[in-house]
């Protein structure tokens, strides 16, 4: 009788554990589902990256490769056009409106900082110029900076263009091309950058694409690059197994008609990535064959996958940060890039990091 009771108790305990396990798994899945569809759009890309960490990379890479293998080369007379509003007008020949063709010849940079920014965002450009953009020499290595722009799209575009001409005369750090400057044309802006580099800056060792709202520690960047590979090198905050967002309310929504696989290939988040100067020409060639998407960092990841070149993880996972890092001198002296909450924070953090005294 006692044995029967013990057996019954053991069976009930096992059933209870299985029930708890089922409830736990269901709760996790429900949480993931809700976050995927309800999380605010400005965080959705980073959430999709986090979700992807739970999936085996071999699984996602195979699906991406299978998709790339089914994309025909752009060899027909009529260029491939995805459904509106996700059309990316590339490949296409764009012309430079403002240029600094002798910048690299005069400055001979070790690394060139390329900062995409809206034509109207003078405040961001001035903030960068007064902070990390002013650091031009680290040891014996020269750092140069250029801002990337398209054409103004606002009703005041004629006045804005005149202001840009004056700004270019004053600072000589603007590269402008003849495409409309908008979020959905960031892939075009990136490809214009890649086309510019081998023509006008072939002697630099590295370039970094970095957003204007980022804090950049130039010294730590140069320190990392002193021991970095010289070829087939791209690093930053590398997203692996990132989920393609199918929620039409998301800022980064992509329909299956544009990109069918459920996961992206590895790619470096566009907030700031670094690459060796042998890559631009290779990426330009790949971009003629890979179906373009308007999410520029994803498109470069697709091109890297097409080339069979792996992205490199940074030597320290805390060097690149997608969420703002709370400021202290010690922490900021060791990172390379982080988002900030305001231009004022960029200025104050940079000024404090420049004052004499130990960091830690």
NUGU-152974 format. One record per residue: residue in three letters; y negated, z, x of N, C-alpha, C in turn. Coordinates in steps of 0.05 Angstrom, whole numbers, padded with zeros to 5 digits, always signed. Each point is the difference from the previous one (the first is absolute). Example, Ala and Ser with C-alpha at 12.3 -4.5 7.8 and 13.67 -1.06 7.14 Angstrom:
<recs>
ALA+00114+00156+00264-00024+00000-00018-00024+00000+00018/SER-00021-00014-00007-00024+00001+00016-00022+00014-00015/
</recs>
This chain:
<recs>
UNK+00024+00000+00017-00024+00000-00017-00025+00000+00017/UNK+00000+00017+00020-00023+00002+00019-00004-00026+00014/UNK+00023-00013+00009-00002-00025+00014-00012-00022-00018/UNK+00008+00001-00026-00011-00020-00019-00031+00004-00002/UNK-00008+00025-00001-00029+00006-00003-00015-00010+00025/UNK+00013+00006+00024-00013-00009+00025-00002-00030+00001/UNK+00022-00013-00009+00000-00030+00000-00022-00010-00019/UNK-00001+00012-00024-00020-00009-00019-00028+00005+00011/UNK-00004+00023+00013-00026+00006+00012-00008-00020+00021/UNK+00021-00008+00017-00005-00019+00022-00007-00027-00011/UNK+00015-00008-00022-00006-00026-00012-00028-00001-00012/UNK-00008+00022-00013-00026+00001-00012-00022-00001+00022/UNK+00006+00013+00023-00019+00000+00022-00004-00028+00011/UNK+00023-00015+00003+00000-00027+00010-00016-00018-00019/UNK+00005+00003-00026-00014-00015-00019-00030+00005+00001/UNK-00007+00026+00003-00028+00008+00002-00013-00012+00024/UNK+00014+00000+00023-00012-00012+00025-00004-00030-00004/UNK+00020-00014-00013-00004-00028-00004-00023-00006-00019/UNK-00003+00017-00020-00022-00004-00019-00027+00004+00014/UNK-00001+00021+00017-00025+00005+00014-00006-00024+00019/UNK+00021-00010+00013-00004-00023+00018-00010-00024-00016/UNK+00012-00005-00023-00008-00022-00017-00029+00002-00009/UNK-00007+00025-00008-00028+00005-00009-00019-00005+00023/UNK+00007+00010+00024-00017-00003+00024-00004-00030+00006/UNK+00022-00015+00000-00003-00029+00006-00016-00014-00021/UNK+00004+00007-00025-00015-00013-00022-00030+00007+00003/UNK-00006+00025+00007-00028+00008+00004-00013-00015+00022/UNK+00014-00003+00022-00011-00016+00023-00006-00028-00008/UNK+00020-00013-00014-00004-00028-00008-00023-00003-00020/UNK-00002+00019-00018-00022+00000-00019-00027+00003+00014/UNK+00000+00018+00019-00025+00004+00016-00008-00025+00015/UNK+00019-00013+00013-00006-00025+00014-00010-00021-00019/UNK+00013-00003-00024-00008-00019-00019-00029+00004-00010/UNK-00006+00026-00006-00026+00006-00011-00022-00005+00021/UNK+00006+00009+00025-00020-00004+00022-00005-00030+00005/UNK+00022-00015-00002-00003-00029+00006-00018-00013-00020/UNK+00001+00008-00025-00015-00013-00021-00026+00014-00007/UNK-00002+00025+00006-00023+00015-00009-00019+00007+00023/UNK+00010+00002+00024-00017+00007+00023-00025-00018+00001/UNK-00023+00011+00007-00025-00016+00000+00003-00024+00019/UNK-00013-00022-00007+00004-00025+00014-00008+00002+00029/UNK-00020+00016+00007-00008+00002+00028+00021+00013+00018/UNK+00019+00014-00012+00022+00012+00015+00026-00015-00002/UNK+00001-00020-00018+00026-00012-00006+00014-00014+00023/UNK-00016-00012+00017+00013-00014+00023+00013+00021+00018/UNK-00014+00022+00005+00011+00020+00018+00024+00014-00013/UNK+00000+00003-00027+00023+00011-00014+00024-00019+00004/UNK-00005-00026-00003+00023-00019+00002+00012+00002+00028/UNK-00017+00004+00020+00010+00003+00028+00018+00025+00001/UNK-00009+00022-00012+00016+00025+00000+00027-00003-00013/UNK+00000-00013-00024+00025-00005-00014+00019-00016+00017/UNK-00011-00019+00015+00017-00017+00016+00015+00014+00022/UNK-00010+00023+00008+00012+00015+00022+00028+00009-00007/UNK+00007+00002-00026+00026+00009-00009+00021-00022+00000/UNK-00009-00025+00006+00018-00023-00003+00007-00010+00028/UNK+00026-00009+00005+00008-00010+00026-00015-00026+00007/UNK-00011-00001+00024-00016-00023+00008+00016-00026+00001/UNK+00026+00002+00007+00017-00024+00001+00001-00013-00027/UNK+00001+00017-00021+00002-00010-00027-00025-00015-00008/UNK-00023+00011+00005-00025-00013-00008-00006-00024+00018/UNK+00007+00002+00026-00005-00023+00018+00016-00024-00008/UNK+00025+00004-00008+00017-00022-00008-00012-00014-00024/UNK-00010+00015-00020-00011-00013-00024-00025-00016+00007/UNK-00017+00012+00018-00024-00015+00008+00007-00025+00015/UNK+00019+00002+00019+00008-00024+00015+00012-00021-00017/UNK+00016+00008-00020+00011-00020-00019-00022-00014-00014/UNK-00021+00015-00008-00023-00012-00014-00015-00020+00018/UNK-00005+00008+00025-00014-00017+00019+00015-00026+00005/UNK+00027+00003+00001+00016-00024+00006-00001-00020-00023/UNK-00008+00009-00024-00001-00019-00023-00027-00012-00004/UNK-00020+00009+00016-00027-00011-00002-00002-00026+00016/UNK-00006-00023-00013-00001-00025+00015-00024-00001+00018/UNK+00002-00015+00022-00022-00004+00018-00022-00016-00015/UNK-00025+00005+00008-00022-00014-00013-00003-00027+00014/UNK+00016-00020-00010-00001-00026+00012-00007-00022-00020/UNK-00001+00008-00026-00007-00020-00020-00030-00006+00000/UNK-00007-00022-00013-00028-00008-00002-00016+00021-00016/UNK+00012+00008-00022-00013+00020-00017+00006+00029+00010/UNK-00020+00016+00007+00006+00027+00010+00011+00017-00022/UNK+00016+00020+00007+00012+00019-00019-00022+00017-00012/UNK+00000+00003-00026-00020+00016-00014+00014+00021-00018/UNK-00003+00026+00006+00011+00020-00017-00016+00003-00026/UNK+00011+00013-00020-00015+00003-00025-00026+00016+00004/UNK-00020-00008-00016-00025+00016+00000+00006+00028-00011/UNK-00014+00021+00008-00023+00000+00019+00009+00007+00028/UNK+00024-00006+00007+00011+00008+00026+00001-00023+00020/UNK-00015-00021-00005-00001-00023+00018-00015+00008+00026/UNK+00012-00006+00022-00012+00005+00026-00005-00027+00013/UNK-00025-00007+00004-00007-00027+00011+00005-00001+00030/UNK+00025+00001+00007+00008-00002+00028+00028-00011+00001/UNK+00006-00019+00018-00016-00010+00022-00024-00017-00010/UNK-00022+00002+00015-00024-00016-00006-00018+00002+00024/UNK-00015-00020+00004-00019+00000+00022-00026+00012-00009/UNK-00006+00024+00011-00026+00013-00005-00019-00003+00024/UNK-00026-00001-00006-00019-00004+00021-00017+00025+00004/UNK-00009+00004+00025-00016+00023+00007-00029-00005-00007/UNK-00012+00020-00014-00028-00001-00006-00016+00015+00021/UNK+00010+00023+00008-00011+00016+00022+00022+00004+00021/UNK-00007-00002+00025+00020+00002+00021-00012+00012+00025/UNK+00017+00012+00016-00007+00010+00026+00020-00011+00021/UNK-00003-00026+00005+00020-00014+00017+00003+00010+00028/UNK-00021+00013+00011+00000+00009+00028+00004+00030+00003/UNK+00006+00013-00022+00002+00030+00000+00021+00009+00020/UNK+00024-00011-00002+00022+00009+00018-00004-00010+00028/UNK-00012-00023+00003-00005-00011+00027-00019+00019+00015/UNK-00020+00010-00014-00020+00017+00013+00010+00028+00004/UNK+00015+00011-00019+00008+00028+00001+00028+00005+00012/UNK+00017-00021-00001+00027+00002+00011+00014+00026-00010/UNK+00005+00002-00026+00011+00025-00011+00030+00003+00006/UNK+00008+00025+00003+00028+00007+00001+00011+00000-00029/UNK-00016+00011-00018+00008+00000-00029-00025-00008-00016/UNK+00004-00017-00020-00021-00008-00018+00004+00012-00027/UNK-00020+00014-00010+00001+00012-00027-00011-00020-00020/UNK+00016-00007-00020-00008-00019-00021-00001+00015-00026/UNK-00025+00002-00011-00005+00017-00024-00007-00017-00024/UNK+00018-00004-00019-00007-00014-00025-00018+00017-00017/UNK-00021-00013-00010-00019+00016-00016-00015-00020-00019/UNK-00007+00010-00024-00015-00016-00019-00027-00008+00010/UNK-00010-00024-00006-00027-00007+00010-00022+00019-00008/UNK+00002+00012-00023-00021+00018-00010+00002+00028+00012/UNK+00022+00006+00014+00004+00028+00009-00013+00005+00027/UNK-00026-00002+00001-00015+00005+00025+00004+00029+00009/UNK+00001+00018-00018+00002+00029+00007+00026+00005+00016/UNK+00022-00012-00008+00025+00004+00015-00002-00012+00028/UNK-00012-00023+00002-00003-00012+00027-00018+00017+00018/UNK-00022+00010-00011-00018+00017+00016+00014+00026+00008/UNK+00016+00011-00018+00015+00025+00006+00019-00005+00023/UNK+00015-00022-00001+00019-00006+00021-00015-00004+00027/UNK-00022-00015-00001-00015-00005+00024-00011+00025+00013/UNK-00006+00020-00016-00012+00025+00010+00022+00020+00008/UNK+00025-00005-00006+00021+00019+00007+00021-00013+00018/UNK+00024-00003-00009+00021-00010+00018-00004-00029+00009/UNK-00016-00015-00015-00005-00028+00009-00019-00001+00024/UNK-00012+00023+00007-00018+00000+00023+00015+00007+00026/UNK+00026+00007-00002+00015+00007+00024+00011-00026+00013/UNK-00014-00009+00020+00007-00026+00012+00015+00001+00027/UNK+00003+00024+00011+00014+00003+00025+00016+00025+00000/UNK+00026-00003+00004+00019+00023+00003+00013-00003+00027/UNK-00007+00018+00019+00010-00004+00027-00012-00026+00011/UNK+00018-00018+00008-00008-00026+00009+00006-00022-00020/UNK+00006+00007-00025+00008-00019-00021-00024-00004-00019/UNK-00007-00025-00005-00021-00007-00018+00010-00003-00028/UNK-00015+00010-00019+00006-00002-00029-00022-00016-00013/UNK+00006-00021-00014-00020-00016-00015+00005+00003-00030/UNK-00021-00007-00015+00003+00003-00029-00014-00024-00014/UNK+00013-00009-00022-00011-00021-00017+00005+00007-00029/UNK-00018-00007-00018+00004+00003-00029+00007-00027-00012/UNK+00019+00001-00018+00010-00025-00014-00011-00001-00028/UNK-00012-00022-00008-00011-00004-00026+00006-00027-00011/UNK+00000-00001-00027+00000-00026-00014-00027-00004-00012/UNK-00002-00018-00020-00026-00006-00012-00006+00020-00022/UNK-00025+00008-00003-00007+00019-00022+00005-00013-00027/UNK+00009+00016-00019+00007-00010-00027-00019+00010-00022/UNK-00018+00018+00007-00018+00011-00020-00022-00020-00007/UNK-00016+00006-00021-00022-00016-00009-00022-00001+00021/UNK+00000+00020+00018-00021+00001+00021+00011-00012+00026/UNK+00018-00018-00002+00014-00010+00024-00019-00014+00020/UNK-00021-00013-00010-00019-00014+00018-00015+00021+00017/UNK-00009+00021-00013-00014+00021+00015+00019+00015+00019/UNK+00024+00005-00009+00020+00013+00017+00006-00017+00024/UNK+00002-00026-00003+00006-00017+00022-00023+00000+00020/UNK-00024+00000-00009-00023+00002+00018+00000+00026+00016/UNK+00007+00022-00014+00002+00026+00014+00022-00001+00021/UNK+00022-00013-00006+00022-00002+00020-00008-00016+00024/UNK-00016-00021-00004-00010-00016+00022-00017+00017+00019/UNK-00017+00017-00012-00017+00018+00016+00016+00021+00014/UNK+00020+00010-00014+00018+00020+00012+00015-00012+00023/UNK+00010-00024-00003+00014-00014+00022-00018-00004+00024/UNK-00025-00007-00004-00019-00004+00022-00005+00026+00014/UNK+00001+00022-00014-00006+00027+00012+00024+00011+00015/UNK+00024-00002-00011+00023+00014+00011+00020-00019+00014/UNK+00001-00025-00008+00020-00019+00011+00028+00010-00002/UNK+00007+00010-00024+00028+00010-00004+00012-00008-00027/UNK-00010-00022-00012+00010-00010-00026+00015-00026+00003/UNK+00023-00001-00012+00015-00025-00003+00003-00005-00030/UNK-00012-00022-00009+00001-00006-00029+00012-00028-00004/UNK+00017-00002-00020+00013-00025-00007-00007-00008-00028/UNK+00006-00025-00008-00010-00011-00025+00021+00003-00023/UNK+00011+00024-00003+00016+00006-00024-00015+00022-00015/UNK+00005+00003-00026-00012+00021-00016+00011+00027+00008/UNK-00017+00018+00007+00009+00026+00009+00008+00018-00024/UNK+00026+00005-00004+00009+00016-00022+00027+00013+00008/UNK+00008+00020-00016+00025+00014+00006+00023-00019+00000/UNK+00000-00019-00018+00023-00018-00002+00000-00022+00021/UNK-00021+00000+00017-00001-00019+00022+00004+00014+00027/UNK+00010+00024+00000+00004+00014+00025+00020-00014+00018/UNK+00020-00012-00012+00020-00016+00017-00015-00022+00014/UNK-00018-00014-00014-00015-00021+00013-00017+00011+00023/UNK-00013+00023-00005-00016+00012+00021+00017+00007+00025/UNK+00024+00010-00005+00018+00007+00022+00008-00024+00015/UNK+00007-00022-00014+00008-00024+00014-00023-00013+00016/UNK-00024+00002-00011-00023-00010+00015-00003+00016+00026/UNK+00004+00026-00002+00000+00017+00024+00020-00009+00021/UNK+00025-00004-00010+00021-00009+00019-00005-00027+00012/UNK-00013-00018-00016-00007-00026+00011-00022+00001+00020/UNK-00019+00019-00003-00022+00003+00018+00008+00011+00027/UNK+00019+00019+00000+00007+00014+00025+00010-00018+00023/UNK+00020-00017-00004+00009-00017+00023-00021-00020+00009/UNK-00018-00008-00017-00020-00020+00007-00023+00013+00016/UNK-00009+00023-00009-00024+00012+00012+00005+00025+00016/UNK+00024+00011-00001+00006+00025+00015+00028+00000+00012/UNK+00007-00022+00015+00027-00002+00010+00007+00019+00023/UNK-00020+00011+00013+00005+00017+00023+00003+00030-00006/UNK-00006+00008-00025+00004+00028-00007+00030+00006-00001/UNK+00006+00025+00004+00029+00009+00000+00008+00007-00029/UNK-00018+00012-00015+00008+00010-00027-00024-00004-00019/UNK+00006+00000-00025-00020+00002-00021+00009+00021-00021/UNK-00020+00011-00013+00006+00019-00022-00016-00007-00024/UNK+00014-00004-00022-00013-00004-00026-00003+00028-00012/UNK-00024+00008-00006-00005+00027-00010-00021-00001-00022/UNK+00005+00014-00022-00019+00000-00022-00025+00016+00007/UNK-00022-00007-00013-00026+00013+00007-00002+00028-00009/UNK+00017+00009-00019-00001+00028-00010+00018+00019+00016/UNK+00010-00009+00023+00018+00016+00016-00015+00015+00022/UNK+00012+00022+00008-00009+00014+00025+00019-00010+00022/UNK-00011-00010+00022+00016-00010+00022-00006+00016+00025/UNK+00021+00009+00013-00003+00013+00027+00006-00021+00020/UNK-00020-00013+00012+00003-00022+00018+00015+00008+00025/UNK-00006+00024+00010+00013+00010+00024+00030+00002-00003/UNK+00009+00011-00022+00029+00003-00005+00013-00027-00004/UNK-00015-00019-00013+00010-00027-00003+00005-00013+00027/UNK-00019+00001+00018+00003-00013+00026+00022+00014+00016/UNK+00002+00026-00002+00021+00015+00014+00027-00010-00009/UNK+00004-00004-00026+00026-00010-00010+00006-00028+00011/UNK-00021-00017+00000+00004-00028+00008+00005-00003+00029/UNK-00007+00019+00017+00005-00002+00029+00029-00003+00006/UNK+00017+00011-00017+00029-00002+00004+00014-00015-00021/UNK-00015-00016-00016+00012-00016-00022+00011-00026+00010/UNK+00019-00012-00014+00009-00027+00007-00022-00021-00001/UNK+00002-00020+00016-00021-00021+00001+00007-00024-00019/UNK+00024-00001-00010+00009-00022-00017+00015+00010-00024/UNK-00002-00016-00022+00014+00006-00025-00004+00029-00009/UNK-00024+00009+00002-00006+00028-00006-00019+00003-00023/UNK+00008+00014-00020-00017+00008-00022+00008+00028-00009/UNK-00020+00017-00002+00005+00028-00008-00022+00010-00017/UNK+00005+00023-00012-00019+00013-00018+00016+00019-00017/UNK-00008+00004-00024+00016+00016-00019+00019-00019-00013/UNK+00024-00002+00010+00020-00020-00008+00014+00009-00026/UNK-00003-00016-00021+00014+00005-00025+00027-00014+00001/UNK+00021+00014-00007+00027-00011-00001+00012+00005-00027/UNK+00013-00020-00011+00013+00002-00027-00020+00006-00022/UNK-00025-00010+00002-00020+00005-00020+00007-00015-00026/UNK-00003+00013-00022+00007-00011-00026-00022-00019-00010/UNK+00007-00023-00010-00019-00018-00011-00009+00011-00027/UNK-00026+00002-00004-00011+00012-00025-00001-00021-00022/UNK+00015+00006-00022+00002-00019-00022-00018+00010-00024/UNK-00014+00022+00004-00017+00010-00022-00026-00016+00000/UNK-00006-00016-00021-00024-00016-00001-00026+00015+00004/UNK+00001+00027-00005-00024+00016+00003-00006+00008+00029/UNK+00019-00006+00018-00003+00007+00028-00018-00019+00014/UNK-00016+00010+00018-00017-00017+00017+00016-00019+00017/UNK+00025+00008+00006+00017-00016+00018+00023-00013-00016/UNK-00004-00005-00025+00021-00013-00017+00006-00028+00010/UNK+00026-00006+00001+00009-00027+00006+00022-00008-00020/UNK-00003-00021-00015+00021-00009-00018+00023-00013+00015/UNK+00023-00001-00013+00023-00012+00013-00004-00030+00005/UNK-00017-00013-00016-00005-00028+00005-00014-00006+00026/UNK-00013+00021+00011-00013-00003+00026+00018+00010+00022/UNK+00013+00023-00004+00017+00012+00020+00023+00013-00014/UNK+00024-00011+00003+00023+00009-00016+00014+00025+00010/UNK+00005+00004+00026+00015+00024+00009-00013+00026-00010/UNK+00016+00021-00004-00011+00025-00009-00013+00017+00023/UNK+00005-00008+00025-00011+00015+00023-00014-00019+00019/UNK-00020+00011+00014-00014-00015+00021+00015+00003+00026/UNK-00004-00019+00019+00010+00004+00027-00018+00021+00014/UNK+00008+00009+00023-00018+00018+00015-00027-00013+00005/UNK-00021+00016-00003-00027-00010+00005-00018+00024+00008/UNK-00020-00006+00016-00019+00020+00008-00023+00001-00020/UNK-00005+00024-00011-00021+00003-00020-00027-00009+00010/UNK-00014-00015-00018-00024-00013+00009-00024+00018+00007/UNK+00003+00026-00004-00022+00018+00007-00006-00002+00030/UNK+00020-00007+00016-00004-00002+00029+00025-00007+00014/UNK+00003-00024+00011+00023-00007+00016-00008-00014+00026/UNK+00016+00002+00020-00005-00010+00027+00020-00021+00007/UNK-00008-00021+00014+00020-00020+00008-00008-00013+00026/UNK+00020-00010+00014-00004-00014+00025-00011-00028-00006/UNK-00014-00011+00019-00014-00025-00005+00017-00025+00003/UNK+00026+00003+00004+00018-00023-00002+00009-00005-00029/UNK-00005+00020-00018+00010-00002-00027-00016-00018-00018/UNK-00027-00002+00002-00015-00016-00020+00010-00028-00003/UNK+00005-00015+00022+00010-00027-00002+00027-00002-00014/UNK+00017+00020+00006+00027+00000-00013-00003+00006-00030/UNK-00017+00018-00007-00004+00007-00028-00012-00023-00015/UNK-00019-00014+00012-00012-00023-00013+00021-00022-00006/UNK+00018-00005+00019+00022-00019-00005+00018+00009-00023/UNK+00007+00026+00000+00017+00011-00021-00014-00002-00027/UNK-00026+00004+00000-00015+00000-00025-00001-00028-00014/UNK+00007-00021+00015+00001-00026-00012+00026-00004-00016/UNK+00019+00018+00005+00027-00003-00013+00007+00022-00019/UNK-00015+00022+00001+00006+00023-00017-00018+00000-00025/UNK+00011+00004-00023-00016+00001-00025-00020+00023+00002/UNK-00026-00006-00003-00021+00020+00003-00002+00019-00023/UNK-00006+00025+00005-00007+00020-00020-00027+00011+00007/UNK-00014+00010-00021-00028+00009+00005-00001+00027+00014/UNK+00022+00015+00002+00000+00025+00014+00004-00006+00030/UNK-00022+00001+00015+00000-00011+00027+00019+00013+00019/UNK+00003+00026-00001+00018+00013+00019+00029-00007-00006/UNK+00007-00003-00026+00027-00008-00008+00005-00029+00010/UNK-00020-00017-00003+00004-00028+00009+00006-00001+00030/UNK-00014+00016+00016+00006+00000+00029+00028+00011+00005/UNK+00009+00019-00017+00027+00010+00003+00020-00022-00007/UNK-00005-00017-00020+00017-00022-00007+00001-00020+00023/UNK-00023-00005+00013-00001-00018+00023+00016+00011+00024/UNK-00003+00026+00005+00015+00012+00022+00030-00002-00006/UNK+00008+00004-00024+00029-00002-00007+00009-00029+00003/UNK-00016-00019-00008+00006-00028+00004+00004-00007+00030/UNK-00016+00012+00017+00001-00004+00029+00023+00015+00013/UNK+00012+00019-00015+00021+00017+00012-00011+00020+00020/UNK-00025+00008-00003-00013+00019+00018-00002+00027-00014/UNK+00011+00021+00012-00001+00026-00012-00027+00014+00005/UNK-00010+00015-00020-00023+00016+00005+00007+00025+00016/UNK-00019+00010+00016+00005+00023+00017-00012+00025-00013/UNK+00016+00020-00001-00010+00026-00010-00019+00012+00022/UNK-00022+00013-00007-00017+00012+00020+00015+00023+00014/UNK-00008+00007+00025+00015+00020+00015-00001+00028-00014/UNK-00019+00004-00017-00003+00025-00015-00006-00006-00029/UNK+00015+00011-00018-00004-00005-00028-00027+00009-00012/UNK-00014+00017+00015-00025+00010-00010-00025-00015+00010/UNK+00005-00022+00014-00023-00015+00011-00015-00016-00021/UNK+00014-00010-00021-00013-00015-00021+00004+00015-00026/UNK-00021+00003-00016+00001+00017-00024-00012-00014-00024/UNK+00016-00001-00021-00009-00014-00024-00016+00018-00018/UNK+00004+00026+00002-00016+00019-00015-00019+00015+00019/UNK-00024+00007-00010-00020+00013+00018+00011+00025+00012/UNK-00004+00003+00026+00009+00023+00015-00023+00020+00001/UNK+00006+00025-00006-00020+00021+00001-00010+00002+00029/UNK-00026+00002+00004-00011-00002+00027+00003+00025+00016/UNK+00010-00003+00024-00005+00020+00022+00002-00016+00026/UNK-00014+00009+00020-00003-00015+00025+00027-00006+00013/UNK+00018+00020+00000+00026-00003+00013+00016-00023-00013/UNK+00001+00001-00027+00016-00019-00015-00012-00028+00004/UNK-00026-00003-00003-00013-00026+00002+00000-00011+00028/UNK+00003+00017+00020+00001-00010+00028+00026-00014+00006/UNK+00020+00005-00017+00027-00011+00005+00008-00023-00018/UNK-00014-00004-00023+00007-00022-00018-00014-00025+00009/UNK+00008-00023-00012-00013-00025+00005-00018-00008-00024/UNK+00011+00001-00024-00015-00009-00024+00008+00017-00024/UNK-00020+00005-00016+00004+00014-00026-00020-00010-00020/UNK+00007+00000-00025-00019-00005-00021-00019+00024-00002/UNK-00024-00005-00010-00019+00021-00004-00010-00001-00029/UNK-00013+00022-00008-00009+00001-00028-00028-00012-00004/UNK-00015-00003+00022-00027-00010-00002-00010-00010+00027/UNK-00021-00016-00001-00013-00009+00025-00012+00024+00014/UNK-00009+00019-00015-00012+00024+00012+00021+00015+00017/UNK+00024+00002-00011+00022+00013+00016+00005-00015+00025/UNK+00001-00027-00001+00004-00015+00024-00020+00007+00022/UNK-00025+00002-00008-00022+00006+00019+00003+00028+00012/UNK+00004+00019-00018+00001+00028+00009+00024+00006+00017/UNK+00023-00011-00007+00025+00004+00015-00003-00012+00028/UNK-00011-00025+00001-00003-00013+00025-00019+00015+00019/UNK-00023+00008-00011-00019+00015+00016+00011+00026+00011/UNK+00015+00014-00016+00012+00025+00009+00020-00005+00022/UNK+00015-00022-00002+00020-00005+00020-00012-00008+00027/UNK-00025-00009-00001-00014-00008+00025-00012+00023+00015/UNK-00004+00023-00013-00014+00022+00014+00017+00011+00023/UNK-00013+00011+00020+00015+00010+00024+00018+00024-00008/UNK+00020+00005+00017+00018+00022-00005+00028-00008-00005/UNK+00019+00019+00002+00028-00007-00005+00005-00007-00029/UNK+00019-00018-00004+00008-00008-00027+00017+00021-00014/UNK+00018+00011+00016+00020+00019-00012-00002+00028+00013/
</recs>
